[in-house]
Amino acid sequence: MIQRIQTVFLVLVIAGMVAYLLLPYWIKPGPISGAELTCTPLYLKQAMPGQNEISKIYMPYILCGAGALIAIAVASIEISGYKNRMTQIKLGLFNSILMSLILFFSAWLAMKTQKNFMAGNPGTFKAGLFAPVISMIFNTLANRYIKKDEDLVRSADRIR
């Protein structure tokens, strides 16, 4: 149901994970060569300025994107399953764990990439890395309000 506050929070979870998919989460410019490494949830992009060549490495990086798509799907299922609040709570817990794994794996990949490519120059984390954190906060708020609704319904059943 759209009028429930937890639905708004779950829509914000979806928006945060879409932002994660669209934004890079780590960038490392080369100090001398001008080459730039960019980590996104779908690939690692290596741009060489003089050669007009961009290489993309997909494999471990695309797992973060797949996890984000699964988190978006779980939040969508959670919105549509408003009649069964206990299932919503379980899906919210699963989504929190999944987003934590996405965040950890993204940071780990960025650190691993920094160590393997141009080790002397540090990279910088970008806004894309913080989108799952914001989504986790909204997911926690949605779960809190779903639990409040469940407690209210159970207390009303007890009165009858």
MODELLER restraints for C-alpha pairs under 7 A, 6 or more apart:
rsr = mdl.restraints
at = mdl.atoms
rsr.add(forms.Gaussian(group=physical.xy_distance, feature=features.Distance(at['CA:1:A'], at['CA:7:A']), mean=6.84, stdev=0.5))
rsr.add(forms.Gaussian(group=physical.xy_distance, feature=features.Distance(at['CA:1:A'], at['CA:82:A']), mean=6.61, stdev=0.5))
rsr.add(forms.Gaussian(group=physical.xy_distance, feature=features.Distance(at['CA:6:A'], at['CA:142:A']), mean=4.35, stdev=0.5))
rsr.add(forms.Gaussian(group=physical.xy_distance, feature=features.Distance(at['CA:6:A'], at['CA:145:A']), mean=5.91, stdev=0.5))
rsr.add(forms.Gaussian(group=physical.xy_distance, feature=features.Distance(at['CA:6:A'], at['CA:146:A']), mean=6.56, stdev=0.5))
rsr.add(forms.Gaussian(group=physical.xy_distance, feature=features.Distance(at['CA:7:A'], at['CA:79:A']), mean=5.97, stdev=0.5))
rsr.add(forms.Gaussian(group=physical.xy_distance, feature=features.Distance(at['CA:9:A'], at['CA:138:A']), mean=5.31, stdev=0.5))
rsr.add(forms.Gaussian(group=physical.xy_distance, feature=features.Distance(at['CA:9:A'], at['CA:139:A']), mean=6.64, stdev=0.5))
rsr.add(forms.Gaussian(group=physical.xy_distance, feature=features.Distance(at['CA:9:A'], at['CA:141:A']), mean=6.90, stdev=0.5))
rsr.add(forms.Gaussian(group=physical.xy_distance, feature=features.Distance(at['CA:9:A'], at['CA:142:A']), mean=5.45, stdev=0.5))
rsr.add(forms.Gaussian(group=physical.xy_distance, feature=features.Distance(at['CA:10:A'], at['CA:75:A']), mean=6.07, stdev=0.5))
rsr.add(forms.Gaussian(group=physical.xy_distance, feature=features.Distance(at['CA:10:A'], at['CA:79:A']), mean=6.79, stdev=0.5))
rsr.add(forms.Gaussian(group=physical.xy_distance, feature=features.Distance(at['CA:10:A'], at['CA:138:A']), mean=6.83, stdev=0.5))
rsr.add(forms.Gaussian(group=physical.xy_distance, feature=features.Distance(at['CA:10:A'], at['CA:139:A']), mean=6.30, stdev=0.5))
rsr.add(forms.Gaussian(group=physical.xy_distance, feature=features.Distance(at['CA:10:A'], at['CA:142:A']), mean=6.34, stdev=0.5))
rsr.add(forms.Gaussian(group=physical.xy_distance, feature=features.Distance(at['CA:12:A'], at['CA:135:A']), mean=6.92, stdev=0.5))
rsr.add(forms.Gaussian(group=physical.xy_distance, feature=features.Distance(at['CA:12:A'], at['CA:138:A']), mean=6.67, stdev=0.5))
rsr.add(forms.Gaussian(group=physical.xy_distance, feature=features.Distance(at['CA:13:A'], at['CA:135:A']), mean=4.44, stdev=0.5))
rsr.add(forms.Gaussian(group=physical.xy_distance, feature=features.Distance(at['CA:13:A'], at['CA:138:A']), mean=5.86, stdev=0.5))
rsr.add(forms.Gaussian(group=physical.xy_distance, feature=features.Distance(at['CA:13:A'], at['CA:139:A']), mean=6.16, stdev=0.5))
rsr.add(forms.Gaussian(group=physical.xy_distance, feature=features.Distance(at['CA:14:A'], at['CA:72:A']), mean=5.28, stdev=0.5))
rsr.add(forms.Gaussian(group=physical.xy_distance, feature=features.Distance(at['CA:14:A'], at['CA:75:A']), mean=6.58, stdev=0.5))
rsr.add(forms.Gaussian(group=physical.xy_distance, feature=features.Distance(at['CA:16:A'], at['CA:131:A']), mean=5.24, stdev=0.5))
rsr.add(forms.Gaussian(group=physical.xy_distance, feature=features.Distance(at['CA:16:A'], at['CA:132:A']), mean=6.45, stdev=0.5))
rsr.add(forms.Gaussian(group=physical.xy_distance, feature=features.Distance(at['CA:16:A'], at['CA:134:A']), mean=6.67, stdev=0.5))
rsr.add(forms.Gaussian(group=physical.xy_distance, feature=features.Distance(at['CA:16:A'], at['CA:135:A']), mean=5.26, stdev=0.5))
rsr.add(forms.Gaussian(group=physical.xy_distance, feature=features.Distance(at['CA:17:A'], at['CA:68:A']), mean=5.99, stdev=0.5))
rsr.add(forms.Gaussian(group=physical.xy_distance, feature=features.Distance(at['CA:17:A'], at['CA:72:A']), mean=6.57, stdev=0.5))
rsr.add(forms.Gaussian(group=physical.xy_distance, feature=features.Distance(at['CA:17:A'], at['CA:131:A']), mean=6.47, stdev=0.5))
rsr.add(forms.Gaussian(group=physical.xy_distance, feature=features.Distance(at['CA:17:A'], at['CA:132:A']), mean=6.19, stdev=0.5))
rsr.add(forms.Gaussian(group=physical.xy_distance, feature=features.Distance(at['CA:17:A'], at['CA:135:A']), mean=6.64, stdev=0.5))
rsr.add(forms.Gaussian(group=physical.xy_distance, feature=features.Distance(at['CA:19:A'], at['CA:128:A']), mean=6.80, stdev=0.5))
rsr.add(forms.Gaussian(group=physical.xy_distance, feature=features.Distance(at['CA:19:A'], at['CA:131:A']), mean=6.51, stdev=0.5))
rsr.add(forms.Gaussian(group=physical.xy_distance, feature=features.Distance(at['CA:20:A'], at['CA:128:A']), mean=4.83, stdev=0.5))
rsr.add(forms.Gaussian(group=physical.xy_distance, feature=features.Distance(at['CA:20:A'], at['CA:129:A']), mean=6.89, stdev=0.5))
rsr.add(forms.Gaussian(group=physical.xy_distance, feature=features.Distance(at['CA:20:A'], at['CA:131:A']), mean=5.37, stdev=0.5))
rsr.add(forms.Gaussian(group=physical.xy_distance, feature=features.Distance(at['CA:20:A'], at['CA:132:A']), mean=6.71, stdev=0.5))
rsr.add(forms.Gaussian(group=physical.xy_distance, feature=features.Distance(at['CA:21:A'], at['CA:41:A']), mean=5.77, stdev=0.5))
rsr.add(forms.Gaussian(group=physical.xy_distance, feature=features.Distance(at['CA:21:A'], at['CA:65:A']), mean=6.29, stdev=0.5))
rsr.add(forms.Gaussian(group=physical.xy_distance, feature=features.Distance(at['CA:23:A'], at['CA:40:A']), mean=6.70, stdev=0.5))
rsr.add(forms.Gaussian(group=physical.xy_distance, feature=features.Distance(at['CA:23:A'], at['CA:128:A']), mean=4.82, stdev=0.5))
rsr.add(forms.Gaussian(group=physical.xy_distance, feature=features.Distance(at['CA:24:A'], at['CA:38:A']), mean=6.62, stdev=0.5))
rsr.add(forms.Gaussian(group=physical.xy_distance, feature=features.Distance(at['CA:24:A'], at['CA:39:A']), mean=5.72, stdev=0.5))
rsr.add(forms.Gaussian(group=physical.xy_distance, feature=features.Distance(at['CA:24:A'], at['CA:40:A']), mean=4.38, stdev=0.5))
rsr.add(forms.Gaussian(group=physical.xy_distance, feature=features.Distance(at['CA:24:A'], at['CA:126:A']), mean=6.50, stdev=0.5))
rsr.add(forms.Gaussian(group=physical.xy_distance, feature=features.Distance(at['CA:24:A'], at['CA:128:A']), mean=5.25, stdev=0.5))
rsr.add(forms.Gaussian(group=physical.xy_distance, feature=features.Distance(at['CA:25:A'], at['CA:39:A']), mean=5.90, stdev=0.5))
rsr.add(forms.Gaussian(group=physical.xy_distance, feature=features.Distance(at['CA:25:A'], at['CA:40:A']), mean=5.77, stdev=0.5))
rsr.add(forms.Gaussian(group=physical.xy_distance, feature=features.Distance(at['CA:25:A'], at['CA:125:A']), mean=5.72, stdev=0.5))
rsr.add(forms.Gaussian(group=physical.xy_distance, feature=features.Distance(at['CA:25:A'], at['CA:126:A']), mean=4.69, stdev=0.5))
rsr.add(forms.Gaussian(group=physical.xy_distance, feature=features.Distance(at['CA:25:A'], at['CA:127:A']), mean=6.09, stdev=0.5))
rsr.add(forms.Gaussian(group=physical.xy_distance, feature=features.Distance(at['CA:25:A'], at['CA:128:A']), mean=4.19, stdev=0.5))
rsr.add(forms.Gaussian(group=physical.xy_distance, feature=features.Distance(at['CA:25:A'], at['CA:129:A']), mean=4.57, stdev=0.5))
rsr.add(forms.Gaussian(group=physical.xy_distance, feature=features.Distance(at['CA:26:A'], at['CA:38:A']), mean=5.86, stdev=0.5))
rsr.add(forms.Gaussian(group=physical.xy_distance, feature=features.Distance(at['CA:26:A'], at['CA:39:A']), mean=5.09, stdev=0.5))
rsr.add(forms.Gaussian(group=physical.xy_distance, feature=features.Distance(at['CA:26:A'], at['CA:110:A']), mean=6.38, stdev=0.5))
rsr.add(forms.Gaussian(group=physical.xy_distance, feature=features.Distance(at['CA:26:A'], at['CA:123:A']), mean=6.81, stdev=0.5))
rsr.add(forms.Gaussian(group=physical.xy_distance, feature=features.Distance(at['CA:26:A'], at['CA:124:A']), mean=5.70, stdev=0.5))
rsr.add(forms.Gaussian(group=physical.xy_distance, feature=features.Distance(at['CA:26:A'], at['CA:125:A']), mean=4.43, stdev=0.5))
rsr.add(forms.Gaussian(group=physical.xy_distance, feature=features.Distance(at['CA:26:A'], at['CA:126:A']), mean=5.33, stdev=0.5))
rsr.add(forms.Gaussian(group=physical.xy_distance, feature=features.Distance(at['CA:27:A'], at['CA:37:A']), mean=5.67, stdev=0.5))
rsr.add(forms.Gaussian(group=physical.xy_distance, feature=features.Distance(at['CA:27:A'], at['CA:38:A']), mean=4.52, stdev=0.5))
rsr.add(forms.Gaussian(group=physical.xy_distance, feature=features.Distance(at['CA:27:A'], at['CA:39:A']), mean=6.35, stdev=0.5))
rsr.add(forms.Gaussian(group=physical.xy_distance, feature=features.Distance(at['CA:27:A'], at['CA:123:A']), mean=5.62, stdev=0.5))
rsr.add(forms.Gaussian(group=physical.xy_distance, feature=features.Distance(at['CA:27:A'], at['CA:124:A']), mean=5.55, stdev=0.5))
rsr.add(forms.Gaussian(group=physical.xy_distance, feature=features.Distance(at['CA:27:A'], at['CA:125:A']), mean=6.58, stdev=0.5))
rsr.add(forms.Gaussian(group=physical.xy_distance, feature=features.Distance(at['CA:28:A'], at['CA:36:A']), mean=5.72, stdev=0.5))
rsr.add(forms.Gaussian(group=physical.xy_distance, feature=features.Distance(at['CA:28:A'], at['CA:37:A']), mean=5.06, stdev=0.5))
rsr.add(forms.Gaussian(group=physical.xy_distance, feature=features.Distance(at['CA:28:A'], at['CA:38:A']), mean=6.49, stdev=0.5))
rsr.add(forms.Gaussian(group=physical.xy_distance, feature=features.Distance(at['CA:28:A'], at['CA:122:A']), mean=6.69, stdev=0.5))
rsr.add(forms.Gaussian(group=physical.xy_distance, feature=features.Distance(at['CA:28:A'], at['CA:123:A']), mean=4.06, stdev=0.5))
rsr.add(forms.Gaussian(group=physical.xy_distance, feature=features.Distance(at['CA:28:A'], at['CA:124:A']), mean=6.27, stdev=0.5))
rsr.add(forms.Gaussian(group=physical.xy_distance, feature=features.Distance(at['CA:29:A'], at['CA:35:A']), mean=6.07, stdev=0.5))
rsr.add(forms.Gaussian(group=physical.xy_distance, feature=features.Distance(at['CA:29:A'], at['CA:36:A']), mean=4.31, stdev=0.5))
rsr.add(forms.Gaussian(group=physical.xy_distance, feature=features.Distance(at['CA:29:A'], at['CA:37:A']), mean=6.30, stdev=0.5))
rsr.add(forms.Gaussian(group=physical.xy_distance, feature=features.Distance(at['CA:30:A'], at['CA:36:A']), mean=5.60, stdev=0.5))
rsr.add(forms.Gaussian(group=physical.xy_distance, feature=features.Distance(at['CA:31:A'], at['CA:121:A']), mean=6.81, stdev=0.5))
rsr.add(forms.Gaussian(group=physical.xy_distance, feature=features.Distance(at['CA:34:A'], at['CA:48:A']), mean=6.96, stdev=0.5))
rsr.add(forms.Gaussian(group=physical.xy_distance, feature=features.Distance(at['CA:34:A'], at['CA:49:A']), mean=6.31, stdev=0.5))
rsr.add(forms.Gaussian(group=physical.xy_distance, feature=features.Distance(at['CA:35:A'], at['CA:47:A']), mean=5.52, stdev=0.5))
rsr.add(forms.Gaussian(group=physical.xy_distance, feature=features.Distance(at['CA:35:A'], at['CA:48:A']), mean=4.65, stdev=0.5))
rsr.add(forms.Gaussian(group=physical.xy_distance, feature=features.Distance(at['CA:35:A'], at['CA:49:A']), mean=6.14, stdev=0.5))
rsr.add(forms.Gaussian(group=physical.xy_distance, feature=features.Distance(at['CA:36:A'], at['CA:46:A']), mean=5.75, stdev=0.5))
rsr.add(forms.Gaussian(group=physical.xy_distance, feature=features.Distance(at['CA:36:A'], at['CA:47:A']), mean=5.25, stdev=0.5))
rsr.add(forms.Gaussian(group=physical.xy_distance, feature=features.Distance(at['CA:36:A'], at['CA:48:A']), mean=6.83, stdev=0.5))
rsr.add(forms.Gaussian(group=physical.xy_distance, feature=features.Distance(at['CA:37:A'], at['CA:44:A']), mean=6.95, stdev=0.5))
rsr.add(forms.Gaussian(group=physical.xy_distance, feature=features.Distance(at['CA:37:A'], at['CA:45:A']), mean=5.68, stdev=0.5))
rsr.add(forms.Gaussian(group=physical.xy_distance, feature=features.Distance(at['CA:37:A'], at['CA:46:A']), mean=4.67, stdev=0.5))
rsr.add(forms.Gaussian(group=physical.xy_distance, feature=features.Distance(at['CA:37:A'], at['CA:47:A']), mean=6.59, stdev=0.5))
rsr.add(forms.Gaussian(group=physical.xy_distance, feature=features.Distance(at['CA:38:A'], at['CA:44:A']), mean=5.70, stdev=0.5))
rsr.add(forms.Gaussian(group=physical.xy_distance, feature=features.Distance(at['CA:38:A'], at['CA:45:A']), mean=5.07, stdev=0.5))
rsr.add(forms.Gaussian(group=physical.xy_distance, feature=features.Distance(at['CA:38:A'], at['CA:46:A']), mean=6.56, stdev=0.5))
rsr.add(forms.Gaussian(group=physical.xy_distance, feature=features.Distance(at['CA:39:A'], at['CA:45:A']), mean=6.46, stdev=0.5))
rsr.add(forms.Gaussian(group=physical.xy_distance, feature=features.Distance(at['CA:39:A'], at['CA:110:A']), mean=6.88, stdev=0.5))
rsr.add(forms.Gaussian(group=physical.xy_distance, feature=features.Distance(at['CA:41:A'], at['CA:61:A']), mean=5.75, stdev=0.5))
rsr.add(forms.Gaussian(group=physical.xy_distance, feature=features.Distance(at['CA:41:A'], at['CA:62:A']), mean=5.90, stdev=0.5))
rsr.add(forms.Gaussian(group=physical.xy_distance, feature=features.Distance(at['CA:41:A'], at['CA:64:A']), mean=5.13, stdev=0.5))
rsr.add(forms.Gaussian(group=physical.xy_distance, feature=features.Distance(at['CA:41:A'], at['CA:65:A']), mean=4.62, stdev=0.5))
rsr.add(forms.Gaussian(group=physical.xy_distance, feature=features.Distance(at['CA:42:A'], at['CA:58:A']), mean=6.33, stdev=0.5))
rsr.add(forms.Gaussian(group=physical.xy_distance, feature=features.Distance(at['CA:42:A'], at['CA:61:A']), mean=5.38, stdev=0.5))
rsr.add(forms.Gaussian(group=physical.xy_distance, feature=features.Distance(at['CA:42:A'], at['CA:62:A']), mean=4.13, stdev=0.5))
rsr.add(forms.Gaussian(group=physical.xy_distance, feature=features.Distance(at['CA:42:A'], at['CA:64:A']), mean=6.87, stdev=0.5))
rsr.add(forms.Gaussian(group=physical.xy_distance, feature=features.Distance(at['CA:42:A'], at['CA:65:A']), mean=5.23, stdev=0.5))
rsr.add(forms.Gaussian(group=physical.xy_distance, feature=features.Distance(at['CA:43:A'], at['CA:56:A']), mean=6.11, stdev=0.5))
rsr.add(forms.Gaussian(group=physical.xy_distance, feature=features.Distance(at['CA:43:A'], at['CA:57:A']), mean=5.43, stdev=0.5))
rsr.add(forms.Gaussian(group=physical.xy_distance, feature=features.Distance(at['CA:43:A'], at['CA:58:A']), mean=4.37, stdev=0.5))
rsr.add(forms.Gaussian(group=physical.xy_distance, feature=features.Distance(at['CA:43:A'], at['CA:61:A']), mean=5.06, stdev=0.5))
rsr.add(forms.Gaussian(group=physical.xy_distance, feature=features.Distance(at['CA:43:A'], at['CA:62:A']), mean=5.87, stdev=0.5))
rsr.add(forms.Gaussian(group=physical.xy_distance, feature=features.Distance(at['CA:44:A'], at['CA:56:A']), mean=5.47, stdev=0.5))
rsr.add(forms.Gaussian(group=physical.xy_distance, feature=features.Distance(at['CA:44:A'], at['CA:57:A']), mean=5.06, stdev=0.5))
rsr.add(forms.Gaussian(group=physical.xy_distance, feature=features.Distance(at['CA:44:A'], at['CA:58:A']), mean=6.46, stdev=0.5))
rsr.add(forms.Gaussian(group=physical.xy_distance, feature=features.Distance(at['CA:44:A'], at['CA:61:A']), mean=6.76, stdev=0.5))
rsr.add(forms.Gaussian(group=physical.xy_distance, feature=features.Distance(at['CA:45:A'], at['CA:54:A']), mean=6.73, stdev=0.5))
rsr.add(forms.Gaussian(group=physical.xy_distance, feature=features.Distance(at['CA:45:A'], at['CA:55:A']), mean=5.81, stdev=0.5))
rsr.add(forms.Gaussian(group=physical.xy_distance, feature=features.Distance(at['CA:45:A'], at['CA:56:A']), mean=4.58, stdev=0.5))
rsr.add(forms.Gaussian(group=physical.xy_distance, feature=features.Distance(at['CA:45:A'], at['CA:57:A']), mean=6.62, stdev=0.5))
rsr.add(forms.Gaussian(group=physical.xy_distance, feature=features.Distance(at['CA:46:A'], at['CA:54:A']), mean=5.66, stdev=0.5))
rsr.add(forms.Gaussian(group=physical.xy_distance, feature=features.Distance(at['CA:46:A'], at['CA:55:A']), mean=5.24, stdev=0.5))
rsr.add(forms.Gaussian(group=physical.xy_distance, feature=features.Distance(at['CA:46:A'], at['CA:56:A']), mean=6.35, stdev=0.5))
rsr.add(forms.Gaussian(group=physical.xy_distance, feature=features.Distance(at['CA:47:A'], at['CA:53:A']), mean=6.24, stdev=0.5))
rsr.add(forms.Gaussian(group=physical.xy_distance, feature=features.Distance(at['CA:47:A'], at['CA:54:A']), mean=4.58, stdev=0.5))
rsr.add(forms.Gaussian(group=physical.xy_distance, feature=features.Distance(at['CA:47:A'], at['CA:55:A']), mean=6.63, stdev=0.5))
rsr.add(forms.Gaussian(group=physical.xy_distance, feature=features.Distance(at['CA:48:A'], at['CA:54:A']), mean=6.44, stdev=0.5))
rsr.add(forms.Gaussian(group=physical.xy_distance, feature=features.Distance(at['CA:64:A'], at['CA:102:A']), mean=5.67, stdev=0.5))
rsr.add(forms.Gaussian(group=physical.xy_distance, feature=features.Distance(at['CA:64:A'], at['CA:106:A']), mean=6.63, stdev=0.5))
rsr.add(forms.Gaussian(group=physical.xy_distance, feature=features.Distance(at['CA:67:A'], at['CA:102:A']), mean=6.44, stdev=0.5))
rsr.add(forms.Gaussian(group=physical.xy_distance, feature=features.Distance(at['CA:71:A'], at['CA:95:A']), mean=5.80, stdev=0.5))
rsr.add(forms.Gaussian(group=physical.xy_distance, feature=features.Distance(at['CA:71:A'], at['CA:98:A']), mean=6.79, stdev=0.5))
rsr.add(forms.Gaussian(group=physical.xy_distance, feature=features.Distance(at['CA:71:A'], at['CA:99:A']), mean=6.95, stdev=0.5))
rsr.add(forms.Gaussian(group=physical.xy_distance, feature=features.Distance(at['CA:74:A'], at['CA:91:A']), mean=6.67, stdev=0.5))
rsr.add(forms.Gaussian(group=physical.xy_distance, feature=features.Distance(at['CA:74:A'], at['CA:95:A']), mean=6.64, stdev=0.5))
rsr.add(forms.Gaussian(group=physical.xy_distance, feature=features.Distance(at['CA:78:A'], at['CA:88:A']), mean=5.28, stdev=0.5))
rsr.add(forms.Gaussian(group=physical.xy_distance, feature=features.Distance(at['CA:78:A'], at['CA:91:A']), mean=6.47, stdev=0.5))
rsr.add(forms.Gaussian(group=physical.xy_distance, feature=features.Distance(at['CA:81:A'], at['CA:88:A']), mean=6.61, stdev=0.5))
rsr.add(forms.Gaussian(group=physical.xy_distance, feature=features.Distance(at['CA:85:A'], at['CA:146:A']), mean=6.43, stdev=0.5))
rsr.add(forms.Gaussian(group=physical.xy_distance, feature=features.Distance(at['CA:85:A'], at['CA:150:A']), mean=6.41, stdev=0.5))
rsr.add(forms.Gaussian(group=physical.xy_distance, feature=features.Distance(at['CA:89:A'], at['CA:143:A']), mean=5.91, stdev=0.5))
rsr.add(forms.Gaussian(group=physical.xy_distance, feature=features.Distance(at['CA:89:A'], at['CA:146:A']), mean=6.89, stdev=0.5))
rsr.add(forms.Gaussian(group=physical.xy_distance, feature=features.Distance(at['CA:92:A'], at['CA:139:A']), mean=6.56, stdev=0.5))
rsr.add(forms.Gaussian(group=physical.xy_distance, feature=features.Distance(at['CA:92:A'], at['CA:143:A']), mean=6.20, stdev=0.5))
rsr.add(forms.Gaussian(group=physical.xy_distance, feature=features.Distance(at['CA:96:A'], at['CA:136:A']), mean=5.91, stdev=0.5))
rsr.add(forms.Gaussian(group=physical.xy_distance, feature=features.Distance(at['CA:96:A'], at['CA:139:A']), mean=6.85, stdev=0.5))
rsr.add(forms.Gaussian(group=physical.xy_distance, feature=features.Distance(at['CA:99:A'], at['CA:132:A']), mean=6.07, stdev=0.5))
rsr.add(forms.Gaussian(group=physical.xy_distance, feature=features.Distance(at['CA:99:A'], at['CA:136:A']), mean=6.65, stdev=0.5))
rsr.add(forms.Gaussian(group=physical.xy_distance, feature=features.Distance(at['CA:103:A'], at['CA:129:A']), mean=6.93, stdev=0.5))
rsr.add(forms.Gaussian(group=physical.xy_distance, feature=features.Distance(at['CA:103:A'], at['CA:132:A']), mean=6.32, stdev=0.5))
rsr.add(forms.Gaussian(group=physical.xy_distance, feature=features.Distance(at['CA:114:A'], at['CA:122:A']), mean=6.88, stdev=0.5))
rsr.add(forms.Gaussian(group=physical.xy_distance, feature=features.Distance(at['CA:114:A'], at['CA:123:A']), mean=6.68, stdev=0.5))
